């Protein structure tokens, strides 16, 4: 098993993402401390002949207790989330060397081959699928594709429109479909790839398929090997799978 340098870099970036949880909790705690300070100052400097109204004082204490309870609730929620993500992290290790299907447009080209699926929300009169490289250049176009509503799978041999074999790496799938009125048809893409590495930043789990990295939550299916379908399409030509 091997992982390319760029794939590791992407995982490292995913593993060092910042989180707002700590700063939010700090701000909430600071607000509580400020509230408590103002309350004690109010009690200290109140007029002994006209003390603070009992009901008002009680209401402020209730507010204080509410803030304290909110902080405690946040701590419990963070603990539960952390336990859940830890379990996901342990589970993700078992994905290595398995083929997964993930909800993503980041297409992994591995061993000179790639597979993806696209789902159209409604019938289209035209549909063009293009593949971009990491620099954003369009390298491959699929024009003779099924544009009926529903899910369709395609395989790509890793060659550009000129027939040149492209290097393995992360590419991007773009689906452009139009209906009879010329309006865009919503499309969703999923990609297949062999898992080569996983990373955990304490909050999220990232899964690498070569250079393509997806969040573990985007994984829809796991296969022991590359799945086959009754019909596959390569370079715009329909072929029956064995």
C-alpha positions, 0 to 999 in steps of 0.5 A: 500500500502506498500513498502519494505525497500530495495525498498525504499533504491533503490529509495533513491539511484536513487534519489541521483544520481549526475549530470554533468550539474552543473559542465559543466556549471561552467566549461563553465563559467570559460572558458568564464571568462578566455577568457575575462581576456586574452582579456583585458590583451591583450588590456592593454599591447598592443603596442600603436604604433602597436595596435591589428588588428581591424578584429582580435579584432572583431573576438575575441569579436564574440567568446566571445559572442558565449560562452556567448550565449552558456551558456544562451542556456544551461540555457534555455535547463535545464529549459525546461528539468526540467519542463518536468521532473516535469510533469513526476514526477506528472504523475508518482504518478498516477501509484501507485497500477497500473500494468506496463510493463517496458523494463528491466531485473529486475523482481519483484516477488510480492505476490509470482508471477511474469510475464515477456516477452522476444522478440527474434530478429530471430529464435533460435534452443535453448533458455534457460531462467534463473532467478537470485536472488539479490546475483547473484545466479541462482534459476530458469531455463525455458528450454521448452520455445518458441524459434521462433522469436517474443515476448513471455510471461511467468509467474513464480510462485516464486518457485526455481528449487527444488520447494521451494517458494522464497521470494518476491523481485527483481530478474534478467531475463537472456535469452540465445538463439542460432541460427543454426550456434551457434551464440547468438540471440539478446533478449529483456526482459520486466517485469510486476509489480505493482507500489508501490512507485515513487521517483524524484531526480530533474532530473529523475523519478524512479518507484519501483515495490516492490524491482525492480526499473526502470526508468520511461522512460522504462515503455511501458504500464500501466494496471489497473490490471494484464493483462491476455493473451491467453497463459501463461507458468508457470514452463515450462508448457503451460496453457490456461488463462481463 
